[in-house]
Amino acid sequence: MPGFVLLVRPRGDGDDVRGIGYTVSKKVGNAVTRNRMKRRLRALCRAALPESGIAGADHVLIGRPGGNDILFAELGEQLDSALARAANKLATKAL
């Protein structure tokens, strides 16, 4: 995704809690820019993870340069798409 990278790893501990982590490197910009990106990522996850997140897995969002320039609604669509692809990938691995 242009605004972020999503990494998902099942924990395998039997707990259905969805873990979440955020990281934005200094390559993205100064502290103000990085903090804004993290706030946007947190808001996206609050909206999307309860319905679309993978139960019992850790989710990590890595902010990319230019992610703050993308509309929030478009980032939400990208996150939904990324979560669906991750769920499909994990489902095929389970088979």
Biopython code that builds the backbone (N, CA, C, O; Angstrom):
import numpy as np
from Bio.PDB.StructureBuilder import StructureBuilder

atoms = [
    (1, "MET", "N", (0.832, -1.177, 0.000)),
    (1, "MET", "CA", (0.000, 0.000, 0.000)),
    (1, "MET", "C", (0.883, 1.250, 0.000)),
    (1, "MET", "O", (1.944, 1.259, 0.624)),
    (2, "PRO", "N", (0.459, 2.279, -0.682)),
    (2, "PRO", "CA", (1.294, 3.484, -0.768)),
    (2, "PRO", "C", (1.474, 4.228, 0.552)),
    (2, "PRO", "O", (2.511, 4.859, 0.755)),
    (3, "GLY", "N", (0.493, 4.171, 1.455)),
    (3, "GLY", "CA", (0.578, 4.942, 2.690)),
    (3, "GLY", "C", (1.220, 4.221, 3.844)),
    (3, "GLY", "O", (1.713, 4.856, 4.775)),
    (4, "PHE", "N", (1.224, 2.897, 3.801)),
    (4, "PHE", "CA", (1.749, 2.116, 4.918)),
    (4, "PHE", "C", (2.019, 0.687, 4.467)),
    (4, "PHE", "O", (1.608, 0.271, 3.383)),
    (5, "VAL", "N", (2.716, -0.054, 5.320)),
    (5, "VAL", "CA", (2.927, -1.486, 5.135)),
    (5, "VAL", "C", (2.237, -2.172, 6.305)),
    (5, "VAL", "O", (2.373, -1.741, 7.450)),
    (6, "LEU", "N", (1.501, -3.236, 6.021)),
    (6, "LEU", "CA", (0.826, -3.995, 7.074)),
    (6, "LEU", "C", (1.495, -5.346, 7.212)),
    (6, "LEU", "O", (1.633, -6.082, 6.236)),
    (7, "LEU", "N", (1.910, -5.669, 8.421)),
    (7, "LEU", "CA", (2.454, -6.987, 8.733)),
    (7, "LEU", "C", (1.514, -7.667, 9.718)),
    (7, "LEU", "O", (1.090, -7.052, 10.696)),
    (8, "VAL", "N", (1.185, -8.927, 9.469)),
    (8, "VAL", "CA", (0.288, -9.676, 10.349)),
    (8, "VAL", "C", (0.955, -11.002, 10.675)),
    (8, "VAL", "O", (1.435, -11.703, 9.784)),
    (9, "ARG", "N", (0.981, -11.342, 11.964)),
    (9, "ARG", "CA", (1.561, -12.606, 12.402)),
    (9, "ARG", "C", (0.658, -13.239, 13.446)),
    (9, "ARG", "O", (0.419, -12.648, 14.499)),
    (10, "PRO", "N", (0.148, -14.451, 13.162)),
    (10, "PRO", "CA", (-0.673, -15.125, 14.174)),
    (10, "PRO", "C", (0.185, -15.521, 15.371)),
    (10, "PRO", "O", (1.310, -15.996, 15.214)),
    (11, "ARG", "N", (-0.358, -15.320, 16.560)),
    (11, "ARG", "CA", (0.401, -15.639, 17.776)),
    (11, "ARG", "C", (0.334, -17.123, 18.106)),
    (11, "ARG", "O", (1.317, -17.701, 18.568)),
    (12, "GLY", "N", (-0.809, -17.739, 17.876)),
    (12, "GLY", "CA", (-0.942, -19.164, 18.164)),
    (12, "GLY", "C", (-1.062, -19.477, 19.642)),
    (12, "GLY", "O", (-0.782, -20.602, 20.056)),
    (13, "ASP", "N", (-1.471, -18.513, 20.446)),
    (13, "ASP", "CA", (-1.580, -18.743, 21.888)),
    (13, "ASP", "C", (-3.022, -19.013, 22.330)),
    (13, "ASP", "O", (-3.282, -19.174, 23.523)),
    (14, "GLY", "N", (-3.959, -19.064, 21.380)),
    (14, "GLY", "CA", (-5.346, -19.340, 21.722)),
    (14, "GLY", "C", (-6.131, -18.137, 22.192)),
    (14, "GLY", "O", (-7.325, -18.258, 22.465)),
    (15, "ASP", "N", (-5.503, -16.986, 22.295)),
    (15, "ASP", "CA", (-6.168, -15.764, 22.722)),
    (15, "ASP", "C", (-6.660, -15.024, 21.478)),
    (15, "ASP", "O", (-5.900, -14.856, 20.525)),
    (16, "ASP", "N", (-7.915, -14.579, 21.472)),
    (16, "ASP", "CA", (-8.492, -13.921, 20.311)),
    (16, "ASP", "C", (-8.257, -12.417, 20.257)),
    (16, "ASP", "O", (-8.805, -11.748, 19.380)),
    (17, "VAL", "N", (-7.464, -11.871, 21.161)),
    (17, "VAL", "CA", (-7.191, -10.440, 21.183)),
    (17, "VAL", "C", (-6.349, -10.077, 19.958)),
    (17, "VAL", "O", (-5.419, -10.793, 19.586)),
    (18, "ARG", "N", (-6.701, -8.948, 19.344)),
    (18, "ARG", "CA", (-5.952, -8.458, 18.181)),
    (18, "ARG", "C", (-4.882, -7.485, 18.676)),
    (18, "ARG", "O", (-5.207, -6.426, 19.213)),
    (19, "GLY", "N", (-3.625, -7.838, 18.499)),
    (19, "GLY", "CA", (-2.536, -6.957, 18.894)),
    (19, "GLY", "C", (-2.263, -5.942, 17.788)),
    (19, "GLY", "O", (-2.475, -6.229, 16.610)),
    (20, "ILE", "N", (-1.794, -4.763, 18.168)),
    (20, "ILE", "CA", (-1.519, -3.728, 17.180)),
    (20, "ILE", "C", (-0.272, -2.949, 17.569)),
    (20, "ILE", "O", (-0.045, -2.658, 18.744)),
    (21, "GLY", "N", (0.528, -2.618, 16.568)),
    (21, "GLY", "CA", (1.718, -1.813, 16.783)),
    (21, "GLY", "C", (1.889, -0.846, 15.618)),
    (21, "GLY", "O", (1.428, -1.110, 14.508)),
    (22, "TYR", "N", (2.547, 0.263, 15.875)),
    (22, "TYR", "CA", (2.760, 1.292, 14.868)),
    (22, "TYR", "C", (4.222, 1.686, 14.884)),
    (22, "TYR", "O", (4.846, 1.744, 15.943)),
    (23, "THR", "N", (4.764, 1.954, 13.718)),
    (23, "THR", "CA", (6.106, 2.484, 13.658)),
    (23, "THR", "C", (6.226, 3.392, 12.434)),
    (23, "THR", "O", (5.702, 3.094, 11.360)),
    (24, "VAL", "N", (6.922, 4.493, 12.627)),
    (24, "VAL", "CA", (7.175, 5.437, 11.545)),
    (24, "VAL", "C", (8.628, 5.871, 11.699)),
    (24, "VAL", "O", (9.002, 6.449, 12.719)),
    (25, "SER", "N", (9.440, 5.595, 10.695)),
    (25, "SER", "CA", (10.868, 5.894, 10.806)),
    (25, "SER", "C", (11.157, 7.366, 10.532)),
    (25, "SER", "O", (10.291, 8.108, 10.070)),
    (26, "LYS", "N", (12.368, 7.764, 10.819)),
    (26, "LYS", "CA", (12.779, 9.151, 10.614)),
    (26, "LYS", "C", (12.848, 9.508, 9.135)),
    (26, "LYS", "O", (12.898, 10.689, 8.789)),
    (27, "LYS", "N", (12.852, 8.513, 8.260)),
    (27, "LYS", "CA", (12.857, 8.776, 6.823)),
    (27, "LYS", "C", (11.552, 9.425, 6.364)),
    (27, "LYS", "O", (11.505, 10.053, 5.306)),
    (28, "VAL", "N", (10.495, 9.271, 7.160)),
    (28, "VAL", "CA", (9.192, 9.837, 6.809)),
    (28, "VAL", "C", (9.182, 11.346, 6.998)),
    (28, "VAL", "O", (8.515, 12.057, 6.247)),
    (29, "GLY", "N", (9.907, 11.842, 7.984)),
    (29, "GLY", "CA", (9.940, 13.290, 8.211)),
    (29, "GLY", "C", (10.346, 13.612, 9.629)),
    (29, "GLY", "O", (10.874, 12.768, 10.353)),
    (30, "ASN", "N", (10.087, 14.855, 10.014)),
    (30, "ASN", "CA", (10.450, 15.285, 11.361)),
    (30, "ASN", "C", (9.452, 14.734, 12.379)),
    (30, "ASN", "O", (8.522, 14.015, 12.013)),
    (31, "ALA", "N", (9.643, 15.066, 13.642)),
    (31, "ALA", "CA", (8.817, 14.506, 14.720)),
    (31, "ALA", "C", (7.342, 14.850, 14.548)),
    (31, "ALA", "O", (6.478, 14.014, 14.815)),
    (32, "VAL", "N", (7.045, 16.057, 14.109)),
    (32, "VAL", "CA", (5.655, 16.470, 13.927)),
    (32, "VAL", "C", (4.990, 15.608, 12.855)),
    (32, "VAL", "O", (3.859, 15.154, 13.033)),
    (33, "THR", "N", (5.681, 15.386, 11.759)),
    (33, "THR", "CA", (5.148, 14.577, 10.658)),
    (33, "THR", "C", (4.970, 13.123, 11.085)),
    (33, "THR", "O", (3.954, 12.502, 10.773)),
    (34, "ARG", "N", (5.944, 12.587, 11.789)),
    (34, "ARG", "CA", (5.857, 11.189, 12.244)),
    (34, "ARG", "C", (4.709, 11.009, 13.234)),
    (34, "ARG", "O", (3.972, 10.026, 13.150)),
    (35, "ASN", "N", (4.548, 11.941, 14.168)),
    (35, "ASN", "CA", (3.463, 11.836, 15.149)),
    (35, "ASN", "C", (2.099, 11.959, 14.476)),
    (35, "ASN", "O", (1.153, 11.272, 14.865)),
    (36, "ARG", "N", (1.990, 12.817, 13.484)),
    (36, "ARG", "CA", (0.718, 12.939, 12.760)),
    (36, "ARG", "C", (0.396, 11.620, 12.056)),
    (36, "ARG", "O", (-0.750, 11.169, 12.061)),
    (37, "MET", "N", (1.409, 11.010, 11.456)),
    (37, "MET", "CA", (1.204, 9.735, 10.771)),
    (37, "MET", "C", (0.756, 8.660, 11.766)),
    (37, "MET", "O", (-0.151, 7.883, 11.469)),
    (38, "LYS", "N", (1.377, 8.611, 12.929)),
    (38, "LYS", "CA", (0.982, 7.624, 13.947)),
    (38, "LYS", "C", (-0.438, 7.865, 14.439)),
    (38, "LYS", "O", (-1.178, 6.907, 14.664)),
    (39, "ARG", "N", (-0.833, 9.118, 14.612)),
    (39, "ARG", "CA", (-2.215, 9.413, 15.022)),
    (39, "ARG", "C", (-3.209, 8.942, 13.969)),
    (39, "ARG", "O", (-4.261, 8.397, 14.304)),
    (40, "ARG", "N", (-2.880, 9.151, 12.702)),
    (40, "ARG", "CA", (-3.764, 8.697, 11.618)),
    (40, "ARG", "C", (-3.849, 7.174, 11.590)),
    (40, "ARG", "O", (-4.931, 6.620, 11.396)),
    (41, "LEU", "N", (-2.727, 6.496, 11.779)),
    (41, "LEU", "CA", (-2.725, 5.029, 11.784)),
    (41, "LEU", "C", (-3.549, 4.493, 12.952)),
    (41, "LEU", "O", (-4.291, 3.524, 12.794)),
    (42, "ARG", "N", (-3.423, 5.120, 14.129)),
    (42, "ARG", "CA", (-4.217, 4.698, 15.292)),
    (42, "ARG", "C", (-5.711, 4.848, 15.028)),
    (42, "ARG", "O", (-6.498, 3.960, 15.354)),
    (43, "ALA", "N", (-6.097, 5.975, 14.435)),
    (43, "ALA", "CA", (-7.513, 6.207, 14.142)),
    (43, "ALA", "C", (-8.028, 5.190, 13.119)),
    (43, "ALA", "O", (-9.152, 4.705, 13.242)),
    (44, "LEU", "N", (-7.222, 4.870, 12.122)),
    (44, "LEU", "CA", (-7.619, 3.857, 11.137)),
    (44, "LEU", "C", (-7.855, 2.514, 11.799)),
    (44, "LEU", "O", (-8.842, 1.836, 11.514)),
    (45, "CYS", "N", (-6.952, 2.133, 12.678)),
    (45, "CYS", "CA", (-7.059, 0.826, 13.326)),
    (45, "CYS", "C", (-8.228, 0.767, 14.294)),
    (45, "CYS", "O", (-8.883, -0.269, 14.405)),
    (46, "ARG", "N", (-8.501, 1.857, 14.995)),
    (46, "ARG", "CA", (-9.664, 1.873, 15.886)),
    (46, "ARG", "C", (-10.945, 1.604, 15.121)),
    (46, "ARG", "O", (-11.863, 0.969, 15.640)),
    (47, "ALA", "N", (-11.009, 2.085, 13.884)),
    (47, "ALA", "CA", (-12.214, 1.912, 13.079)),
    (47, "ALA", "C", (-12.268, 0.546, 12.404)),
    (47, "ALA", "O", (-13.346, -0.038, 12.292)),
    (48, "ALA", "N", (-11.136, 0.029, 11.954)),
    (48, "ALA", "CA", (-11.146, -1.161, 11.095)),
    (48, "ALA", "C", (-10.872, -2.474, 11.819)),
    (48, "ALA", "O", (-11.463, -3.494, 11.466)),
    (49, "LEU", "N", (-10.012, -2.481, 12.800)),
    (49, "LEU", "CA", (-9.598, -3.760, 13.398)),
    (49, "LEU", "C", (-10.700, -4.526, 14.119)),
    (49, "LEU", "O", (-10.707, -5.754, 14.037)),
    (50, "PRO", "N", (-11.624, -3.887, 14.815)),
    (50, "PRO", "CA", (-12.651, -4.701, 15.480)),
    (50, "PRO", "C", (-13.458, -5.568, 14.513)),
    (50, "PRO", "O", (-13.848, -6.679, 14.871)),
    (51, "GLU", "N", (-13.716, -5.080, 13.293)),
    (51, "GLU", "CA", (-14.488, -5.867, 12.330)),
    (51, "GLU", "C", (-13.602, -6.690, 11.418)),
    (51, "GLU", "O", (-13.890, -7.862, 11.177)),
    (52, "SER", "N", (-12.527, -6.103, 10.904)),
    (52, "SER", "CA", (-11.734, -6.728, 9.855)),
    (52, "SER", "C", (-10.434, -7.346, 10.339)),
    (52, "SER", "O", (-9.798, -8.089, 9.592)),
    (53, "GLY", "N", (-10.026, -7.062, 11.558)),
    (53, "GLY", "CA", (-8.763, -7.590, 12.057)),
    (53, "GLY", "C", (-8.803, -9.100, 12.229)),
    (53, "GLY", "O", (-9.875, -9.691, 12.361)),
    (54, "ILE", "N", (-7.657, -9.704, 12.225)),
    (54, "ILE", "CA", (-7.545, -11.145, 12.343)),
    (54, "ILE", "C", (-7.412, -11.500, 13.822)),
    (54, "ILE", "O", (-6.466, -11.080, 14.488)),
    (55, "ALA", "N", (-8.358, -12.265, 14.320)),
    (55, "ALA", "CA", (-8.378, -12.628, 15.740)),
    (55, "ALA", "C", (-7.163, -13.492, 16.065)),
    (55, "ALA", "O", (-6.813, -14.400, 15.311)),
    (56, "GLY", "N", (-6.530, -13.196, 17.190)),
    (56, "GLY", "CA", (-5.385, -13.971, 17.638)),
    (56, "GLY", "C", (-4.111, -13.665, 16.884)),
    (56, "GLY", "O", (-3.195, -14.487, 16.861)),
    (57, "ALA", "N", (-4.032, -12.491, 16.261)),
    (57, "ALA", "CA", (-2.842, -12.128, 15.494)),
    (57, "ALA", "C", (-2.357, -10.746, 15.910)),
    (57, "ALA", "O", (-3.121, -9.918, 16.406)),
    (58, "ASP", "N", (-1.065, -10.523, 15.692)),
    (58, "ASP", "CA", (-0.478, -9.210, 15.912)),
    (58, "ASP", "C", (-0.430, -8.482, 14.571)),
    (58, "ASP", "O", (-0.017, -9.054, 13.562)),
    (59, "HIS", "N", (-0.852, -7.229, 14.564)),
    (59, "HIS", "CA", (-0.857, -6.394, 13.373)),
    (59, "HIS", "C", (0.142, -5.265, 13.591)),
    (59, "HIS", "O", (0.120, -4.622, 14.641)),
    (60, "VAL", "N", (1.012, -5.012, 12.625)),
    (60, "VAL", "CA", (1.967, -3.913, 12.714)),
    (60, "VAL", "C", (1.806, -3.048, 11.470)),
    (60, "VAL", "O", (1.866, -3.546, 10.345)),
    (61, "LEU", "N", (1.604, -1.762, 11.677)),
    (61, "LEU", "CA", (1.512, -0.807, 10.577)),
    (61, "LEU", "C", (2.787, 0.019, 10.548)),
    (61, "LEU", "O", (3.179, 0.610, 11.555)),
    (62, "ILE", "N", (3.428, 0.054, 9.396)),
    (62, "ILE", "CA", (4.658, 0.815, 9.206)),
    (62, "ILE", "C", (4.334, 1.962, 8.261)),
    (62, "ILE", "O", (3.989, 1.735, 7.102)),
    (63, "GLY", "N", (4.443, 3.187, 8.749)),
    (63, "GLY", "CA", (4.139, 4.361, 7.937)),
    (63, "GLY", "C", (5.178, 4.563, 6.850)),
    (63, "GLY", "O", (6.371, 4.356, 7.070)),
    (64, "ARG", "N", (4.720, 4.964, 5.687)),
    (64, "ARG", "CA", (5.598, 5.231, 4.547)),
    (64, "ARG", "C", (5.647, 6.730, 4.262)),
    (64, "ARG", "O", (4.724, 7.465, 4.611)),
    (65, "PRO", "N", (6.728, 7.178, 3.626)),
    (65, "PRO", "CA", (6.783, 8.592, 3.235)),
    (65, "PRO", "C", (5.616, 8.938, 2.314)),
    (65, "PRO", "O", (5.276, 8.165, 1.418)),
    (66, "GLY", "N", (5.016, 10.078, 2.533)),
    (66, "GLY", "CA", (3.883, 10.513, 1.726)),
    (66, "GLY", "C", (2.543, 10.030, 2.247)),
    (66, "GLY", "O", (1.508, 10.376, 1.679)),
    (67, "GLY", "N", (2.531, 9.249, 3.300)),
    (67, "GLY", "CA", (1.283, 8.731, 3.847)),
    (67, "GLY", "C", (0.377, 9.815, 4.397)),
    (67, "GLY", "O", (-0.844, 9.654, 4.409)),
    (68, "ASN", "N", (0.954, 10.911, 4.849)),
    (68, "ASN", "CA", (0.142, 12.011, 5.364)),
    (68, "ASN", "C", (-0.552, 12.781, 4.251)),
    (68, "ASN", "O", (-1.523, 13.494, 4.505)),
    (69, "ASP", "N", (-0.067, 12.648, 3.023)),
    (69, "ASP", "CA", (-0.659, 13.370, 1.899)),
    (69, "ASP", "C", (-1.875, 12.645, 1.321)),
    (69, "ASP", "O", (-2.617, 13.223, 0.527)),
    (70, "ILE", "N", (-2.085, 11.386, 1.710)),
    (70, "ILE", "CA", (-3.195, 10.594, 1.198)),
    (70, "ILE", "C", (-4.435, 10.891, 2.038)),
    (70, "ILE", "O", (-4.350, 11.022, 3.259)),
    (71, "LEU", "N", (-5.584, 10.996, 1.373)),
    (71, "LEU", "CA", (-6.832, 11.246, 2.088)),
    (71, "LEU", "C", (-7.103, 10.137, 3.091)),
    (71, "LEU", "O", (-6.788, 8.972, 2.849)),
    (72, "PHE", "N", (-7.695, 10.516, 4.226)),
    (72, "PHE", "CA", (-7.960, 9.554, 5.297)),
    (72, "PHE", "C", (-8.890, 8.440, 4.829)),
    (72, "PHE", "O", (-8.675, 7.278, 5.175)),
    (73, "ALA", "N", (-9.912, 8.769, 4.055)),
    (73, "ALA", "CA", (-10.846, 7.755, 3.551)),
    (73, "ALA", "C", (-10.136, 6.764, 2.636)),
    (73, "ALA", "O", (-10.437, 5.571, 2.652)),
    (74, "GLU", "N", (-9.204, 7.255, 1.847)),
    (74, "GLU", "CA", (-8.447, 6.377, 0.950)),
    (74, "GLU", "C", (-7.534, 5.446, 1.754)),
    (74, "GLU", "O", (-7.378, 4.273, 1.413)),
    (75, "LEU", "N", (-6.939, 5.973, 2.817)),
    (75, "LEU", "CA", (-6.130, 5.118, 3.694)),
    (75, "LEU", "C", (-6.987, 4.032, 4.334)),
    (75, "LEU", "O", (-6.538, 2.895, 4.487)),
    (76, "GLY", "N", (-8.217, 4.376, 4.709)),
    (76, "GLY", "CA", (-9.130, 3.393, 5.270)),
    (76, "GLY", "C", (-9.433, 2.277, 4.282)),
    (76, "GLY", "O", (-9.468, 1.106, 4.661)),
    (77, "GLU", "N", (-9.651, 2.630, 3.017)),
    (77, "GLU", "CA", (-9.889, 1.622, 1.984)),
    (77, "GLU", "C", (-8.663, 0.746, 1.797)),
    (77, "GLU", "O", (-8.785, -0.466, 1.618)),
    (78, "GLN", "N", (-7.485, 1.352, 1.837)),
    (78, "GLN", "CA", (-6.250, 0.589, 1.693)),
    (78, "GLN", "C", (-6.070, -0.385, 2.855)),
    (78, "GLN", "O", (-5.623, -1.515, 2.656)),
    (79, "LEU", "N", (-6.415, 0.051, 4.064)),
    (79, "LEU", "CA", (-6.291, -0.829, 5.225)),
    (79, "LEU", "C", (-7.272, -1.989, 5.126)),
    (79, "LEU", "O", (-6.908, -3.127, 5.421)),
    (80, "ASP", "N", (-8.506, -1.722, 4.717)),
    (80, "ASP", "CA", (-9.474, -2.805, 4.543)),
    (80, "ASP", "C", (-8.986, -3.815, 3.513)),
    (80, "ASP", "O", (-9.103, -5.023, 3.714)),
    (81, "SER", "N", (-8.441, -3.318, 2.414)),
    (81, "SER", "CA", (-7.921, -4.199, 1.370)),
    (81, "SER", "C", (-6.736, -5.019, 1.881)),
    (81, "SER", "O", (-6.642, -6.217, 1.613)),
    (82, "ALA", "N", (-5.842, -4.375, 2.612)),
    (82, "ALA", "CA", (-4.670, -5.073, 3.136)),
    (82, "ALA", "C", (-5.068, -6.136, 4.161)),
    (82, "ALA", "O", (-4.488, -7.222, 4.180)),
    (83, "LEU", "N", (-6.050, -5.837, 5.010)),
    (83, "LEU", "CA", (-6.517, -6.816, 5.993)),
    (83, "LEU", "C", (-7.184, -8.004, 5.311)),
    (83, "LEU", "O", (-7.006, -9.143, 5.742)),
    (84, "ALA", "N", (-7.951, -7.752, 4.251)),
    (84, "ALA", "CA", (-8.591, -8.842, 3.519)),
    (84, "ALA", "C", (-7.549, -9.731, 2.853)),
    (84, "ALA", "O", (-7.673, -10.955, 2.870)),
    (85, "ARG", "N", (-6.520, -9.118, 2.265)),
    (85, "ARG", "CA", (-5.462, -9.911, 1.631)),
    (85, "ARG", "C", (-4.698, -10.725, 2.665)),
    (85, "ARG", "O", (-4.351, -11.879, 2.411)),
    (86, "ALA", "N", (-4.433, -10.140, 3.822)),
    (86, "ALA", "CA", (-3.724, -10.867, 4.881)),
    (86, "ALA", "C", (-4.554, -12.034, 5.392)),
    (86, "ALA", "O", (-4.017, -13.111, 5.649)),
    (87, "ALA", "N", (-5.864, -11.829, 5.541)),
    (87, "ALA", "CA", (-6.742, -12.908, 6.005)),
    (87, "ALA", "C", (-6.775, -14.047, 4.986)),
    (87, "ALA", "O", (-6.738, -15.219, 5.361)),
    (88, "ASN", "N", (-6.844, -13.704, 3.701)),
    (88, "ASN", "CA", (-6.836, -14.742, 2.672)),
    (88, "ASN", "C", (-5.513, -15.506, 2.666)),
    (88, "ASN", "O", (-5.495, -16.727, 2.513)),
    (89, "LYS", "N", (-4.428, -14.794, 2.832)),
    (89, "LYS", "CA", (-3.109, -15.429, 2.835)),
    (89, "LYS", "C", (-2.959, -16.381, 4.024)),
    (89, "LYS", "O", (-2.434, -17.485, 3.884)),
    (90, "LEU", "N", (-3.428, -15.939, 5.200)),
    (90, "LEU", "CA", (-3.349, -16.800, 6.387)),
    (90, "LEU", "C", (-4.278, -18.000, 6.257)),
    (90, "LEU", "O", (-3.962, -19.087, 6.741)),
    (91, "ALA", "N", (-5.428, -17.805, 5.603)),
    (91, "ALA", "CA", (-6.375, -18.914, 5.424)),
    (91, "ALA", "C", (-5.794, -19.972, 4.488)),
    (91, "ALA", "O", (-5.993, -21.166, 4.711)),
    (92, "THR", "N", (-5.085, -19.555, 3.454)),
    (92, "THR", "CA", (-4.487, -20.529, 2.542)),
    (92, "THR", "C", (-3.307, -21.246, 3.189)),
    (92, "THR", "O", (-3.051, -22.411, 2.884)),
    (93, "LYS", "N", (-2.585, -20.564, 4.080)),
    (93, "LYS", "CA", (-1.492, -21.219, 4.802)),
    (93, "LYS", "C", (-2.008, -22.287, 5.760)),
    (93, "LYS", "O", (-1.357, -23.308, 5.981)),
    (94, "ALA", "N", (-3.187, -22.037, 6.324)),
    (94, "ALA", "CA", (-3.770, -22.960, 7.299)),
    (94, "ALA", "C", (-4.205, -24.266, 6.646)),
    (94, "ALA", "O", (-4.267, -25.304, 7.304)),
    (95, "LEU", "N", (-4.505, -24.213, 5.358)),
    (95, "LEU", "CA", (-4.929, -25.422, 4.653)),
    (95, "LEU", "C", (-3.743, -26.266, 4.417)),
    (95, "LEU", "O", (-3.858, -27.344, 3.833)),
]
sb = StructureBuilder()
sb.init_structure("model")
sb.init_model(0)
sb.init_chain("A")
sb.init_seg("    ")
for serial, (resi, resn, name, xyz) in enumerate(atoms, 1):
    if name == "N":
        sb.init_residue(resn, " ", resi, " ")
    sb.init_atom(name, np.array(xyz, "f"), 0.0, 1.0, " ", f" {name:<3s}", serial, name[0])
structure = sb.get_structure()
